[in-house]
Amino acid sequence: MNVLLSIKPKYVDEILAGKKIFEFRKSIFKKKDIGKVFIYSSSPVKKIVASFEIARIIADSPQKLWNKCQKYGGIPENDFFEYFKNSDIGYAIEITNLNEFSEPINPYKLKQDFRPPQSYCYLPLDYFENININSIPRIKKQDMVLLESGNEYFSNSDTNKNSSKKHTQTKLSNEDEFQKMPGLSEGLLKNNMIMEERAGWIETELGQVAEIIMGQSPPSSTYNEYGIGLPFFQGKAEFTELHPLVSKWCSEPKKIAESNDILISVRAPVGATNIANQKCCIGRGLAAIRYPDCNKYVFYFLRLIEKELDKKGTGTTFKAISGSVLKSEGIPLAPLPEQRAIVSKIEQLFSELDNGIANLKLAQEQLKVYRQAVLKKAFEGELTKKWREQQTDLPDAGDLLEQIRKEREEAVKASGKKLQKTKPFTEVELTELPRLPEGWGWERLEGVGYWTGGGTPSKQNHSYWNNGDVLWVSPKDMKTTLILDTGDKITKDSIENSSAKWIAKDSILFVVRSGIIRRILPIALAGKNLTTNQDLQSLTLFWGDKDYVFWYCQANEQVIREKCAKDGTTVDNIEVPRLKSYPIAICSLPEQQAIVQEIETRLSVCDKIEQDIKENLEKAEALRQSILKKAFEGKLLNERELAEVRGAEDWEPAEVLLERVKAERAGNGKT
């Protein structure tokens, strides 16, 4: 996209003479992908006389624009301030690669309906496609070295006589010259154009801005849980959203972080951050980053690049990053007032975002409560109460138990398996069970199906695992309620030569041995014939609706987990005999199917809402990253906010700030 810019002839003459390098505007282009700017010299010339490229655009208050650009502004002071008299913000377009046309273009011949823009208009890239434009180069980018010293700009001819002046920003237009400048780290060149848009910013390294203290673990004999010594943090495990939680102390700390230091995880996982809210001891899994001027500016930048830092981790057992990697990490440094304003704006936006996220998470919790309420009412018979009232020939509990007995006998004959008799309920057990609707009864899970354990074929026999096509379910696969695929697969031959067994499709799978049982008991349906490892038990029904039994177990998951937990084991276990004998409420098959329909109708609505919430939470996290990205590209603050921070008493270019930080650290004996 190109731009056609209307400029009065007297100012066009100043531009073509090389006396005017800055064109001033009250408003600026909204589009960012500007290729060339064509100069339309307004009445009485009324022709397009030249083109140029934009080196940068400076946005600031009129007074500061004048202070910075007056030498090459090409406009008298009175005219300048008269033009901006009602404006709080102004723009200076820096001209480079200026080309004067040897034959100015008459736009009225080019387009009969041509209308000159009041200020500017956009032109398509092919607007001058059929015109032979011969140009006279006037100002080439490689011929310009602008040195900003205080409020003055100097051309090449002025450079030597002013070289002794201390300058705060150097802009070399030639990339080769830029690369030859000493002391510039890799990556500055590619960020040059971005930095030009961020007035007063510089690209530097984290180790230049902040002090970095790598953690060191003290002897374990100095750890305690009684508050003796300093709080001791070892890694991400103690992190929360902002400040770490204290669980142990250290009486002989090796490395210390001060309050407000940024704590960053440097060993698996790499990149997570918190802020110390008290003096503390840090182990080798952490580093402390000390930047007292505006610690949250660095903190939020590290949050932005967390994933990038994690990718830089190396190591076979644990990924980790060294202090040198951390110190050499690039960081865009803004002037200090702008840092504070950026942090304030981030936290304002994050606060609004967090409120939205909190509402979404509250809705998630309410959905969980609703799901449990639906399941509870379903197996109390409430959802099918009207359905039962319309039926005339429902079996009673005795009839149901007789049906189960017959189905059991037929299953034994068909499978050849021996099934132990189901232990009847005692009077005490029955009195402790919930009251059921008329016609319902109680049976044990082992009474409606047979149970099968799992096994693992030898890992040393690669033929059992290579190119296998039989699903082999382990606890890590039990993340969905319908198993259709697994991470590992085995061969059919391995089933015949190991403890692995075929489990029929529609069987109900239970994890009975895994650390996850501390929080939840995973239960799923087999979507096809498969096998499991020894950490699962499978219930294959010979009576009842599979979905009814599955939902019943889901409804009672927490109670099953609590009542069937195996005592005195180091790994979380479910005691299988207790699981097999767990009671299940039984009703007629037609009512089971009606209950399943009622459950799934209601929960399908929950699933849709849950998916919407999940997507919105993902969008919120993406928005959080977008906010951080814009912040460190210098695009988060609006024009009014930028003008305000640039008018602050302590505003100074980041280059000056960095030199001051270095001097202070050198004075303290730190590098």
C-alpha positions, 0 to 999 in steps of 0.5 A, spaced: 500 500 500 502 506 498 500 513 500 499 520 496 500 526 501 498 533 499 503 538 501 503 546 500 508 547 494 513 552 499 514 546 503 515 541 497 521 546 495 524 545 502 523 537 502 526 537 495 532 542 497 534 537 503 532 542 508 526 539 510 527 532 513 520 532 517 513 532 514 508 534 520 501 532 521 496 532 526 493 525 524 497 519 521 496 513 517 492 508 520 495 502 516 502 500 517 504 496 511 506 503 507 511 502 501 512 509 498 509 516 500 508 520 493 508 527 494 502 531 491 504 539 491 498 542 491 495 548 488 498 552 484 502 546 482 497 540 482 502 535 480 505 529 483 513 531 484 516 526 488 516 520 492 520 517 499 520 512 504 518 513 511 524 512 516 520 512 522 514 516 525 515 520 531 509 521 535 509 526 541 506 533 544 507 539 539 512 542 544 517 536 544 516 535 536 519 542 535 524 541 540 526 534 537 525 536 529 526 544 528 533 543 525 530 539 519 523 541 520 523 546 514 517 550 517 518 557 521 516 556 529 510 561 529 507 557 523 508 550 526 505 552 533 499 555 529 498 549 525 498 545 532 494 550 536 489 545 538 492 539 538 495 535 544 499 530 540 503 531 533 506 526 528 513 527 524 514 523 518 522 522 517 523 522 510 528 517 507 530 515 500 527 521 497 526 521 489 524 527 485 521 526 478 524 529 472 517 529 469 512 531 474 506 527 474 499 530 472 494 526 476 488 529 472 491 526 466 492 519 469 485 519 472 480 524 469 476 523 476 482 525 480 480 529 487 486 531 491 486 529 498 485 534 503 491 530 507 492 524 504 489 518 501 491 510 500 494 508 493 494 501 490 501 498 489 499 498 481 497 505 481 503 508 477 503 501 473 503 504 466 507 510 467 514 511 466 517 515 472 524 518 471 527 520 478 532 524 480 535 521 487 535 527 492 536 523 499 539 516 499 538 512 506 545 510 505 548 518 505 544 519 512 547 519 519 542 522 523 545 523 530 540 526 535 544 530 541 539 533 546 534 536 541 538 537 535 539 533 529 545 533 524 546 531 517 553 528 515 556 535 514 555 537 521 557 530 524 565 532 524 564 538 528 559 536 533 562 529 534 565 531 541 557 532 543 554 526 547 549 523 543 543 519 546 541 515 540 544 513 533 541 511 527 545 508 521 541 507 515 546 502 512 545 495 514 552 494 513 555 500 517 550 498 523 552 491 523 559 493 524 558 497 530 562 495 536 558 492 542 551 490 539 549 483 540 546 479 535 539 480 533 539 488 534 539 489 526 533 485 525 529 489 531 532 496 528 525 498 524 521 496 530 525 500 535 524 506 530 517 506 532 518 506 539 521 512 541 527 512 546 527 504 547 533 500 546 534 493 545 539 490 550 540 483 554 537 481 560 544 481 564 545 488 562 539 491 565 538 486 571 542 482 576 541 475 576 543 470 582 543 463 580 540 459 586 544 453 590 541 448 594 544 448 601 545 441 605 538 437 606 540 437 613 539 445 614 531 444 611 526 444 616 518 445 617 518 449 623 520 456 621 527 456 622 531 461 618 529 463 611 523 461 607 526 456 602 524 455 595 526 450 590 522 450 584 516 451 580 512 446 585 512 452 590 509 457 585 502 460 585 499 465 580 504 471 583 507 469 590 510 462 592 507 459 598 512 457 603 512 450 605 519 449 608 525 453 611 533 453 611 537 455 617 543 456 612 542 459 606 547 459 600 543 464 595 538 469 597 533 473 593 530 479 596 523 481 597 520 483 590 526 479 586 523 475 580 524 468 581 524 464 575 524 456 574 531 454 571 530 447 571 524 443 568 520 446 567 524 452 565 521 459 564 515 459 570 516 466 574 513 468 581 515 474 585 518 474 592 514 477 597 519 476 602 527 475 603 528 467 601 533 462 600 533 459 593 535 452 591 538 450 584 532 450 581 531 457 581 534 464 579 533 471 582 532 477 577 533 483 581 531 490 577 529 495 582 527 500 578 520 497 575 521 489 577 514 488 574 516 490 567 521 485 567 516 480 570 511 481 564 516 480 559 519 474 562 511 471 562 511 473 554 517 469 553 516 463 557 515 458 552 521 460 548 525 460 554 523 453 555 525 451 548 532 453 550 533 448 556 538 443 555 539 436 558 538 429 558 534 428 565 532 435 566 531 440 561 535 446 564 538 453 562 544 456 565 545 463 567 549 465 561 543 463 557 539 467 562 543 473 561 544 474 554 536 473 553 534 479 549 529 484 552 526 491 549 528 496 554 523 502 554 524 509 558 522 508 565 516 512 565 513 508 560 515 502 563 511 504 569 505 506 564 506 499 561 505 495 567 499 499 569 496 498 563 497 491 563 495 490 570 488 494 568 487 489 562 489 483 566 484 485 572 478 485 567 481 479 563 481 475 570 474 478 572 472 474 566 476 468 567 473 468 574 466 468 571 468 462 566 471 458 572 465 459 576 460 457 571 465 451 570 464 449 577 456 450 577 456 446 571 459 440 575 454 441 581 449 441 576 451 434 573 452 431 579 445 433 581 442 430 574 446 424 576 443 424 583 436 425 581 437 420 575 439 414 580 433 416 585 428 415 580 426 422 580 427 423 572 423 417 570 418 418 575 412 420 570 415 415 566 413 410 571 406 412 572 405 411 565 407 404 565 402 398 567 407 392 567 413 393 570 417 388 574 418 388 582 425 387 585 424 380 586 423 379 578 429 383 576 434 379 581 431 373 578 432 376 571 439 377 573 440 370 576 438 367 569 442 371 565 448 370 569 447 362 568 447 363 561 453 367 561 457 362 565 455 357 560 456 361 554 463 363 556 465 357 560 468 362 566 466 360 573 463 366 577 463 366 584 456 367 587 454 374 589 454 375 596 447 377 599 446 384 602 446 384 610 440 387 613 445 392 616 447 394 609 440 395 606 439 400 612 445 404 610 443 404 603 438 410 600 431 408 599 429 406 592 423 407 588 418 402 588 420 396 583 427 398 584 432 393 588 439 393 589 445 388 586 452 388 587 457 390 581 459 383 580 452 381 580 451 384 573 457 382 570 464 379 570 471 382 572 477 381 568 484 384 570 489 386 565 497 385 564 503 387 560 507 383 555 514 383 556 517 389 554 524 386 552 520 382 546 519 387 541 515 383 537 509 384 542 510 391 541 512 393 534 507 394 529 501 392 534 494 394 532 491 391 539 489 397 543 492 396 550 489 401 555 493 404 561 491 409 566 494 415 561 489 413 556 483 414 561 482 421 559 476 420 556 469 416 557 470 412 551 476 409 549 477 408 541 485 409 541 491 408 546 498 411 546 501 404 546 498 398 542 500 390 542 500 384 537 495 379 537 500 374 538 502 378 545 496 376 548 496 369 547 503 369 550 502 374 556 497 376 562 494 381 557 487 379 556 481 381 551 476 385 553 470 386 550 467 392 547 462 396 551 466 393 557 466 398 563 474 400 565 476 402 572 483 405 574 485 401 580 492 403 581 495 410 579 497 416 583 491 420 579 486 416 584 488 421 589 483 426 586 479 422 581 477 415 579 477 414 572 472 410 569 470 409 561 467 405 556 471 400 551 469 403 544 472 396 541 475 390 543 481 391 547 486 390 552 489 393 559 495 393 563 495 391 570 492 397 573 485 397 570 479 392 572 474 391 567 467 389 568 463 386 562 456 386 563 451 380 562 445 384 564 443 391 564 444 397 559 452 399 559 450 406 559 446 406 565 451 402 569 457 407 566 453 413 568 451 410 575 458 409 576 460 416 574 455 418 579 458 414 585 465 415 583 467 419 589 464 414 594 467 408 590 474 412 591 473 413 598 470 406 600 474 402 596 481 405 597 486 400 599 489 402 606 497 402 607 499 402 600 505 407 598 501 407 591 494 409 591 490 403 590 482 401 589 481 394 593 478 390 587 474 386 592 470 392 595 469 395 588 466 388 585 461 388 591 459 395 591 452 396 590 448 398 584 441 400 584 437 396 579 431 397 575 427 394 569 431 395 562 426 400 559 427 404 565 434 404 565 434 406 557 429 412 559 434 414 565 440 414 560 436 418 555 434 423 560 441 424 563 444 424 556 439 430 554 441 434 560 448 433 560 449 434 552 447 441 554 452 441 559 457 439 554 456 444 549 456 450 555 463 446 557 466 446 550 464 454 549 467 455 556 473 452 554 474 455 548 473 462 551 478 460 556 483 459 551 481 465 547 482 469 554 489 466 555 491 468 547 488 475 549 493 475 555 499 473 551 497 478 545 496 484 551 504 482 553 506 482 545 503 489 544 506 491 550 513 490 548 512 492 541 510 499 544 503 498 541 499 498 548 499 505 550 495 510 546 497 517 544 494 520 550 498 515 554 504 516 550 504 523 550 503 523 558 509 519 560 514 522 555 512 529 559 514 526 565 520 529 569 524 523 569 523 521 562 530 519 559 531 515 553 532 508 555 540 508 553 541 513 558 537 509 563 541 503 562 548 507 563 545 509 569 543 502 571 550 499 569 554 505 573 550 504 579 551 496 579 558 498 578 558 502 584 556 496 588 561 492 585 556 488 581 556 487 574 
